[in-house]
Amino acid sequence: MPQQVDQEPSGVTGDEVGATAVFASRDPRNAAVLAEYRVDGVAEVNRAVERARGAAQWWEGLGFDGRKRWLLSWKSAIAADAQSLAEVIAAETGKPAGDALLEVMLAVEHLDWAARNAGKVLGRRKVPSGLVSANQEATVRYQPLGVVGVIGPWNYPLYTPMGSISYALAAGNAVVFKPSELTPGVAVWIAEKWNSLVPNQPVLQVVTGFGDTGTALVRSGVDKIAFTGSTPTAKKVMATCAETLTPLVAECGGKDAMLVCADADLDQAADFAVFGAFGNAGQTCVGVERIYVADKVFDNFVQKVVAKTRRLRPGGGADASYGPMTMERQTEVVRGQIADALGHGATAALGGPDSIREPYIEPVVLTDVPEDSSATCEETFGPTVVINRMADLDDGVAKANAVGYGLGASIFTRDQRRALDAAERLRSGVVTVNSVLGFAAVPALPFGGVGESGFGRIHGADGLREFSRAKSVTRQKYRAPMNLLTMERKARDMKIAAWLLKTRHGRG
């Protein structure tokens, strides 16, 4: 989940990086240095990919059952030490400890599903040959690509990249993982846990650094790149991939809309709205950024959201509702969008410009925001939410679809038929009905967006196939009654073939 950035973290300058070839990971709550990590250059990245090539051959050779055993052992090792990993996540992102532990839980569920289902999804299976090719046995299977490069984000530094890493590994690939420069410790932790089990097979490696390290990985000859981050950065990654025709799966930003109908359970909808908008300080690509509410219940819904939101307390303590802005410059995006909304006639139902008290931002609820305001049509990635009116569900769908992003959406109504019909018309990769983010804990569901939100899918069977290539095989079981695959076709066979064509396909 976004956003990946090409900038150096606070307190580290380019000169310092060049002189020492290390950079510091810092706690965004107090800027304390947590650890130092290498700045890997082209040579280091290329060596990692070369090592991965050898490991990939061993890994593929294990087959689905062999890989499953190793991956489940890795899963168990992560789960057994989950508290330690959660502490690293909380320190590097600033999010509450409970949120960090939940992230570990979700990542482990996906790893478990990928390990257990890869053979069933990707293994060889027969497919129908059809009447004309009845003498052929047709099979399809999915082979690993080789080495997959994963470029991960900082906001969910475990859950999101593991959505690519787990499925790429289960499909039989080796992985070289470049984490965000803001959260390298999380990546190093999971790689060390893998190495503690399999010290001599670098199936999973981590390279650390800034944008140049990511660029080196894209140009290193990997067989696919899995990128999560902002849409502008995704376009740069895609352009670099084009130099070598390296395929790419891109999960980018979102401007997700919630639609609240007049018949909705307003208490439930308000509770989900607050969670979706302010969880992780709003730094969630599929979080709720826009809410469209039926005019009949608009005022009542806003009152409920404001009342629930007033109870939230950002901070760095154990009782905090959410933590700081992990990336400093994102604060300016939030500040600018609040100013733009209010400057164009919006109302601050809660908070406003004074809510920004770096590194924290208290929750902001904006109402009646113009649809062309940056607060409504551009990704915010902060603890603010826009609540606007809709005439009906059709109007809400049209407004939700009016932006370039298409990652997620949610619908609240008691009419399930109408909800499912609207879900089909929403231009987004995932839709939840009467909840938000429900898909995140369902490993079998594919996840990804359309438009400015990216392309390709992670998770589920589609996620396994995303890191595989189809291999189709036919085997002739007996000689065909009509031999059309010869340079000496008989006139009789062609006459029968023409009759079959007309009989099977020429009649309405």
C-alpha positions as CSV (number, residue, x, y, z in Angstrom):
1,M,0.0,0.0,0.0
2,P,1.4,3.4,-1.0
3,Q,3.6,5.3,-0.7
4,Q,7.1,4.5,-1.9
5,V,9.2,7.6,-2.2
6,D,12.5,8.5,-3.8
7,Q,13.8,10.8,-1.1
8,E,16.3,10.5,1.7
9,P,15.0,10.2,5.2
10,S,15.2,13.2,7.6
11,G,18.6,13.7,9.1
12,V,20.6,12.0,6.3
13,T,22.1,14.0,3.5
14,G,23.3,12.9,0.1
15,D,26.9,13.9,1.1
16,E,26.7,11.8,4.2
17,V,25.4,8.8,2.2
18,G,28.1,9.2,-0.3
19,A,30.8,9.4,2.3
20,T,29.7,6.5,4.6
21,A,27.5,4.4,2.3
22,V,25.1,4.0,5.2
23,F,21.9,5.7,6.2
24,A,19.9,5.8,9.4
25,S,16.5,4.4,10.1
26,R,14.6,6.8,12.5
27,D,11.6,6.6,14.7
28,P,9.2,9.2,13.3
29,R,7.8,9.9,16.7
30,N,11.0,11.4,18.0
31,A,13.6,11.2,15.2
32,A,15.7,8.8,17.3
33,V,18.1,6.7,15.2
34,L,17.1,3.1,15.3
35,A,19.8,1.5,13.2
36,E,22.1,2.1,10.2
37,Y,21.9,0.2,6.9
38,R,24.0,0.0,3.8
39,V,23.3,2.0,0.7
40,D,23.5,-0.8,-1.9
41,G,24.6,0.3,-5.3
42,V,24.5,-1.3,-8.8
43,A,27.3,-3.8,-8.0
44,E,25.7,-5.0,-4.7
45,V,22.2,-5.3,-6.3
46,N,23.6,-7.2,-9.3
47,R,25.4,-9.6,-7.0
48,A,22.2,-10.2,-5.1
49,V,20.3,-11.0,-8.2
50,E,23.1,-13.3,-9.4
51,R,23.0,-15.2,-6.1
52,A,19.2,-15.4,-6.4
53,R,19.6,-17.1,-9.8
54,G,21.4,-20.1,-8.3
55,A,19.0,-20.3,-5.4
56,A,16.0,-20.1,-7.7
57,Q,17.1,-23.3,-9.4
58,W,17.3,-25.1,-6.1
59,W,14.0,-23.6,-5.0
60,E,12.1,-24.6,-8.2
61,G,13.6,-28.1,-7.9
62,L,11.9,-28.7,-4.6
63,G,8.5,-28.7,-6.2
64,F,5.3,-27.5,-4.6
65,D,5.4,-29.8,-1.6
66,G,9.1,-29.1,-0.8
67,R,8.5,-25.3,-1.0
68,K,5.4,-25.6,1.1
69,R,7.3,-27.2,3.9
70,W,10.0,-24.5,4.0
71,L,7.4,-21.7,3.7
72,L,5.3,-23.1,6.5
73,S,8.4,-23.4,8.7
74,W,9.2,-19.7,7.9
75,K,5.6,-18.8,8.7
76,S,5.9,-20.5,12.1
77,A,9.2,-18.8,12.9
78,I,7.7,-15.4,12.1
79,A,4.5,-16.1,14.1
80,A,6.5,-17.4,17.1
81,D,8.5,-14.2,17.2
82,A,5.7,-11.9,16.1
83,Q,6.0,-9.5,19.0
84,S,9.6,-8.8,18.1
85,L,8.7,-8.1,14.5
86,A,5.7,-5.9,15.6
87,E,8.1,-3.8,17.7
88,V,10.3,-3.1,14.6
89,I,7.3,-2.1,12.6
90,A,6.0,0.2,15.3
91,A,9.4,1.8,15.8
92,E,10.0,2.5,12.1
93,T,6.5,3.7,11.2
94,G,5.3,5.1,14.5
95,K,2.1,3.2,14.4
96,P,0.6,1.8,17.7
97,A,1.8,-1.6,18.8
98,G,-1.6,-3.2,18.3
99,D,-1.7,-2.1,14.7
100,A,1.8,-3.4,14.1
101,L,0.8,-6.8,15.5
102,L,-2.3,-6.9,13.4
103,E,-0.1,-6.3,10.3
104,V,2.0,-9.3,11.3
105,M,-1.2,-11.4,11.7
106,L,-2.5,-10.5,8.2
107,A,0.9,-11.1,6.6
108,V,1.2,-14.6,8.2
109,E,-2.3,-15.5,6.9
110,H,-1.3,-14.7,3.4
111,L,1.9,-16.6,3.6
112,D,0.1,-19.6,4.9
113,W,-2.5,-19.5,2.1
114,A,0.1,-19.1,-0.6
115,A,2.2,-22.0,0.7
116,R,-0.8,-24.3,0.9
117,N,-2.6,-23.4,-2.3
118,A,0.3,-22.9,-4.9
119,G,0.3,-26.6,-6.0
120,K,-3.5,-26.6,-6.5
121,V,-3.5,-23.4,-8.5
122,L,-0.3,-23.7,-10.5
123,G,0.1,-27.5,-10.9
124,R,-0.4,-29.3,-14.2
125,R,-4.1,-29.9,-15.1
126,K,-5.9,-31.2,-18.1
127,V,-8.0,-28.8,-20.2
128,P,-10.6,-29.8,-22.9
129,S,-9.2,-30.4,-26.3
130,G,-12.3,-29.7,-28.3
131,L,-13.9,-31.7,-31.1
132,V,-11.4,-30.9,-33.8
133,S,-8.5,-31.8,-31.6
134,A,-10.1,-34.7,-29.8
135,N,-7.0,-36.8,-30.5
136,Q,-4.8,-34.4,-28.5
137,E,-4.4,-34.5,-24.7
138,A,-4.1,-30.8,-23.6
139,T,-2.5,-29.7,-20.3
140,V,-1.4,-26.5,-18.7
141,R,0.8,-25.7,-15.8
142,Y,2.5,-22.6,-14.4
143,Q,6.2,-22.3,-14.2
144,P,8.1,-19.8,-12.0
145,L,9.6,-16.7,-13.7
146,G,13.0,-17.0,-12.0
147,V,13.9,-14.0,-9.9
148,V,11.3,-11.4,-8.8
149,G,12.3,-7.9,-7.6
150,V,10.0,-6.5,-5.0
151,I,10.0,-2.7,-4.2
152,G,8.0,-2.1,-1.0
153,P,6.3,0.8,0.8
154,W,6.7,2.3,4.2
155,N,3.1,2.5,5.5
156,Y,2.6,-1.2,5.7
157,P,6.2,-2.4,5.5
158,L,5.4,-6.1,6.2
159,Y,1.8,-6.8,5.0
160,T,2.0,-5.1,1.6
161,P,5.4,-6.4,0.3
162,M,4.6,-9.9,1.7
163,G,1.6,-9.9,-0.6
164,S,4.2,-10.1,-3.4
165,I,7.0,-12.0,-1.6
166,S,4.8,-14.8,-0.3
167,Y,3.1,-15.5,-3.6
168,A,6.3,-15.1,-5.6
169,L,8.1,-17.6,-3.4
170,A,5.2,-20.1,-3.3
171,A,5.2,-20.0,-7.1
172,G,8.8,-21.1,-7.1
173,N,10.7,-17.8,-7.6
174,A,13.6,-16.3,-5.7
175,V,13.1,-12.8,-4.4
176,V,15.3,-9.7,-4.0
177,F,13.4,-7.2,-1.9
178,K,14.2,-3.5,-1.8
179,P,12.2,-1.9,1.1
180,S,11.4,1.7,1.6
181,E,14.3,3.7,3.0
182,L,12.1,4.6,5.9
183,T,11.5,1.0,7.0
184,P,14.5,-1.2,6.1
185,G,14.6,-2.9,9.5
186,V,11.4,-4.8,8.8
187,A,12.8,-6.2,5.6
188,V,16.1,-7.2,7.2
189,W,14.2,-8.9,10.1
190,I,12.2,-11.2,7.8
191,A,15.2,-12.0,5.7
192,E,17.2,-12.9,8.7
193,K,14.4,-15.1,9.9
194,W,14.5,-16.9,6.5
195,N,18.3,-17.2,6.7
196,S,18.1,-18.8,10.2
197,L,16.2,-21.6,8.6
198,V,18.0,-21.9,5.2
199,P,21.4,-20.2,5.6
200,N,22.9,-21.5,2.4
201,Q,20.1,-20.8,-0.1
202,P,19.6,-17.0,-0.7
203,V,16.0,-17.5,-1.9
204,L,15.1,-14.2,-0.2
205,Q,17.5,-11.3,-0.1
206,V,17.2,-7.7,0.9
207,V,18.9,-4.7,-0.7
208,T,18.7,-1.4,1.1
209,G,19.1,2.2,0.0
210,F,17.2,5.0,-1.8
211,G,15.7,5.5,-5.2
212,D,18.9,4.6,-7.0
213,T,18.9,1.2,-5.3
214,G,15.4,0.6,-6.6
215,T,16.4,1.7,-10.1
216,A,19.4,-0.7,-10.0
217,L,17.0,-3.5,-9.0
218,V,14.7,-2.7,-11.9
219,R,17.7,-2.7,-14.3
220,S,19.4,-5.8,-12.8
221,G,17.8,-8.4,-15.1
222,V,15.1,-9.7,-12.7
223,D,12.3,-11.4,-14.4
224,K,9.5,-9.2,-12.9
225,I,9.1,-6.2,-10.7
226,A,6.4,-6.0,-8.1
227,F,6.1,-2.3,-7.1
228,T,3.9,-0.7,-4.4
229,G,4.0,3.1,-4.1
230,S,2.8,6.4,-5.4
231,T,1.4,6.7,-8.9
232,P,4.1,9.2,-10.1
233,T,6.9,6.9,-8.9
234,A,5.2,3.9,-10.5
235,K,5.3,5.7,-13.9
236,K,9.1,6.2,-13.4
237,V,9.5,2.5,-12.5
238,M,7.4,1.5,-15.5
239,A,9.5,3.6,-17.9
240,T,12.7,2.0,-16.5
241,C,11.1,-1.5,-16.9
242,A,10.4,-0.7,-20.5
243,E,14.1,-0.4,-21.3
244,T,14.5,-4.2,-20.9
245,L,10.8,-5.3,-21.3
246,T,10.8,-6.3,-17.7
247,P,7.2,-7.0,-16.7
248,L,5.7,-5.1,-13.8
249,V,2.8,-5.4,-11.4
250,A,2.0,-2.0,-9.8
251,E,-0.1,-1.3,-6.8
252,C,-0.4,2.5,-6.5
253,G,-2.5,5.1,-4.8
254,G,-6.2,5.4,-4.2
255,K,-8.9,7.9,-3.4
256,D,-11.4,5.4,-2.1
257,A,-15.0,6.3,-1.7
258,M,-17.6,5.1,0.8
259,L,-21.3,5.3,-0.3
260,V,-23.9,5.6,2.5
261,C,-27.5,5.1,1.5
262,A,-30.5,6.4,3.4
263,D,-31.4,3.0,4.6
264,A,-27.9,2.2,6.0
265,D,-27.2,1.3,9.6
266,L,-25.7,4.8,10.3
267,D,-24.0,3.8,13.6
268,Q,-22.2,0.9,11.9
269,A,-21.3,3.0,8.8
270,A,-19.9,5.8,11.0
271,D,-17.8,3.3,13.0
272,F,-16.3,1.9,9.8
273,A,-15.9,5.4,8.3
274,V,-13.7,6.4,11.3
275,F,-11.7,3.3,11.2
276,G,-11.2,3.5,7.4
277,A,-10.3,7.2,7.4
278,F,-8.1,7.5,10.5
279,G,-6.5,4.1,11.0
280,N,-2.7,4.3,10.6
281,A,-3.1,8.1,10.5
282,G,-4.9,7.8,7.2
283,Q,-1.8,6.4,5.6
284,T,-3.6,3.6,3.8
285,C,-4.0,3.4,0.1
286,V,-7.4,1.7,0.4
287,G,-8.5,3.8,3.4
288,V,-11.6,5.9,3.2
289,E,-10.9,9.3,1.8
290,R,-14.3,10.3,0.4
291,I,-17.7,9.6,1.8
292,Y,-20.9,10.2,-0.2
293,V,-24.0,10.2,1.9
294,A,-27.7,10.3,1.0
295,D,-28.9,13.9,1.6
296,K,-31.8,12.6,3.8
297,V,-29.4,11.3,6.4
298,F,-26.4,13.5,5.7
299,D,-26.5,15.7,8.9
300,N,-27.2,12.7,11.1
301,F,-24.3,10.8,9.7
302,V,-21.9,13.7,10.0
303,Q,-22.8,14.1,13.6
304,K,-22.1,10.5,14.3
305,V,-18.8,10.5,12.6
306,V,-17.7,13.7,14.4
307,A,-18.7,12.3,17.7
308,K,-16.7,9.1,17.2
309,T,-13.8,11.0,15.7
310,R,-13.5,13.4,18.7
311,R,-12.5,10.4,20.8
312,L,-9.4,9.7,18.8
313,R,-6.0,10.7,20.1
314,P,-2.9,10.7,18.0
315,G,0.4,10.2,19.7
316,G,3.3,8.0,20.4
317,G,2.1,6.4,23.7
318,A,0.5,3.0,24.3
319,D,-3.0,4.5,24.4
320,A,-2.7,6.5,21.1
321,S,-5.4,5.9,18.5
322,Y,-2.8,6.4,15.7
323,G,0.7,7.5,15.3
324,P,2.6,10.3,13.5
325,M,3.0,11.0,9.8
326,T,5.7,8.6,8.9
327,M,7.0,10.7,6.0
328,E,7.6,14.3,6.8
329,R,6.7,15.8,3.5
330,Q,3.3,14.1,3.4
331,T,2.3,16.6,6.1
332,E,2.5,19.4,3.5
333,V,0.1,17.5,1.2
334,V,-2.4,17.3,4.0
335,R,-2.0,21.0,4.9
336,G,-2.4,22.0,1.3
337,Q,-5.6,20.0,0.8
338,I,-7.2,21.3,3.9
339,A,-6.5,24.9,2.8
340,D,-7.8,24.2,-0.7
341,A,-11.0,22.7,0.6
342,L,-11.7,25.5,3.0
343,G,-10.7,28.1,0.5
344,H,-13.3,26.8,-1.9
345,G,-16.2,27.0,0.5
346,A,-16.0,23.6,2.4
347,T,-16.9,23.4,6.1
348,A,-14.6,21.9,8.8
349,A,-16.9,19.8,10.9
350,L,-14.0,18.9,13.0
351,G,-10.4,20.2,13.1
352,G,-8.8,22.3,10.5
353,P,-5.4,23.9,9.7
354,D,-4.5,24.1,13.4
355,S,-4.9,20.3,13.7
356,I,-1.4,19.9,12.2
357,R,1.0,19.7,15.1
358,E,4.0,17.9,13.6
359,P,4.8,15.1,13.6
360,Y,1.1,14.5,14.5
361,I,-2.1,15.5,12.8
362,E,-5.3,15.5,14.7
363,P,-8.3,14.2,12.8
364,V,-10.0,16.5,10.3
365,V,-13.5,16.1,9.0
366,L,-14.4,18.3,6.0
367,T,-18.0,18.5,4.6
368,D,-19.5,19.9,1.3
369,V,-16.1,20.0,-0.4
370,P,-16.2,20.9,-4.1
371,E,-15.7,17.9,-6.3
372,D,-12.8,19.6,-8.1
373,S,-10.9,20.4,-4.9
374,S,-7.6,18.6,-4.4
375,A,-9.1,17.2,-1.1
376,T,-11.7,15.4,-3.1
377,C,-9.9,14.3,-6.2
378,E,-6.2,13.8,-5.2
379,E,-4.8,11.2,-2.8
380,T,-4.4,12.7,0.7
381,F,-2.7,9.9,2.7
382,G,-3.3,11.6,6.0
383,P,-5.9,11.7,8.8
384,T,-8.6,13.7,7.0
385,V,-11.9,12.7,5.4
386,V,-14.3,14.4,3.0
387,I,-18.0,13.9,3.5
388,N,-20.2,15.1,0.7
389,R,-23.8,14.6,-0.4
390,M,-25.3,12.3,-3.0
391,A,-28.8,12.3,-4.4
392,D,-29.0,8.5,-4.6
393,L,-26.7,5.5,-5.0
394,D,-26.4,6.1,-8.8
395,D,-25.2,9.6,-8.1
396,G,-22.7,8.2,-5.5
397,V,-21.4,5.7,-8.0
398,A,-20.9,8.4,-10.6
399,K,-19.0,10.7,-8.2
400,A,-16.9,7.8,-6.9
401,N,-15.9,6.9,-10.5
402,A,-15.1,10.5,-11.4
403,V,-11.5,10.4,-10.3
404,G,-8.6,8.7,-12.0
405,Y,-7.9,6.3,-9.2
406,G,-9.7,3.0,-8.9
407,L,-8.4,0.9,-6.0
408,G,-11.2,0.3,-3.5
409,A,-14.7,1.4,-2.5
410,S,-17.4,0.5,0.0
411,I,-21.2,0.6,0.1
412,F,-23.5,0.8,3.1
413,T,-27.1,-0.2,2.6
414,R,-29.6,-2.8,3.8
415,D,-30.6,-3.6,0.2
416,Q,-28.1,-6.3,-0.8
417,R,-29.3,-6.5,-4.4
418,R,-28.8,-2.8,-5.0
419,A,-25.4,-3.0,-3.2
420,L,-24.2,-5.8,-5.5
421,D,-25.5,-4.0,-8.6
422,A,-23.6,-0.8,-7.6
423,A,-20.5,-2.8,-6.8
424,E,-20.4,-4.0,-10.4
425,R,-20.6,-0.5,-11.6
426,L,-17.9,1.0,-9.4
427,R,-14.6,1.4,-11.2
428,S,-12.3,-0.2,-8.6
429,G,-10.5,-3.4,-8.0
430,V,-12.2,-4.2,-4.7
431,V,-15.5,-3.4,-3.2
432,T,-16.8,-4.1,0.3
433,V,-20.5,-4.0,1.4
434,N,-21.4,-2.9,4.9
435,S,-17.7,-2.9,6.0
436,V,-14.4,-1.5,4.9
437,L,-11.1,-3.2,4.2
438,G,-12.8,-6.6,4.5
439,F,-10.8,-8.1,1.7
440,A,-7.5,-7.5,3.4
441,A,-7.8,-10.6,5.6
442,V,-9.2,-12.9,2.8
443,P,-6.1,-14.4,1.2
444,A,-8.1,-16.0,-1.6
445,L,-9.2,-12.7,-3.0
446,P,-7.0,-10.9,-5.6
447,F,-6.1,-7.3,-4.8
448,G,-5.2,-4.5,-7.2
449,G,-6.5,-1.5,-8.9
450,V,-7.3,0.1,-12.3
451,G,-6.4,3.4,-13.8
452,E,-4.1,5.6,-11.7
453,S,-4.2,2.9,-9.0
454,G,-2.1,0.5,-11.1
455,F,-2.5,-2.9,-12.7
456,G,-1.9,-6.6,-12.1
457,R,-3.0,-8.5,-9.0
458,I,-1.5,-9.8,-5.8
459,H,-3.1,-12.3,-3.4
460,G,-5.2,-15.2,-4.2
461,A,-4.9,-17.5,-7.2
462,D,-4.4,-14.5,-9.5
463,G,-1.5,-13.4,-7.2
464,L,0.2,-16.8,-7.6
465,R,-0.3,-16.7,-11.4
466,E,1.1,-13.1,-11.5
467,F,4.5,-14.5,-10.6
468,S,4.3,-17.5,-13.0
469,R,4.2,-18.2,-16.7
470,A,1.8,-20.5,-18.3
471,K,3.2,-23.6,-20.1
472,S,0.8,-25.3,-22.5
473,V,1.5,-28.9,-23.7
474,T,-0.4,-31.1,-26.1
475,R,0.3,-34.8,-26.7
476,Q,-1.2,-36.7,-29.6
477,K,-2.9,-39.8,-28.3
478,Y,-3.8,-41.3,-31.7
479,R,-3.7,-40.3,-35.3
480,A,-6.4,-37.8,-36.3
481,P,-9.3,-39.2,-38.4
482,M,-8.8,-36.1,-40.6
483,N,-5.2,-35.2,-41.0
484,L,-5.2,-31.5,-41.6
485,L,-1.7,-30.8,-40.2
486,T,0.1,-31.9,-43.3
487,M,1.3,-30.4,-46.6
488,E,-0.5,-33.2,-48.4
489,R,-4.1,-32.7,-47.2
490,K,-6.7,-34.9,-48.9
491,A,-9.5,-33.3,-50.7
492,R,-11.9,-35.6,-48.8
493,D,-10.6,-34.3,-45.4
494,M,-10.9,-30.7,-46.5
495,K,-14.5,-31.3,-47.7
496,I,-15.4,-32.8,-44.3
497,A,-13.7,-30.0,-42.5
498,A,-15.6,-27.3,-44.4
499,W,-18.9,-29.2,-43.6
500,L,-17.9,-29.3,-39.9
501,L,-17.1,-25.6,-39.9
502,K,-20.5,-24.6,-41.4
503,T,-22.4,-27.1,-39.2
504,R,-20.8,-26.2,-35.9
505,H,-20.3,-22.4,-36.3
506,G,-22.3,-21.2,-39.3
507,R,-25.8,-21.5,-37.9
508,G,-27.3,-18.7,-35.7
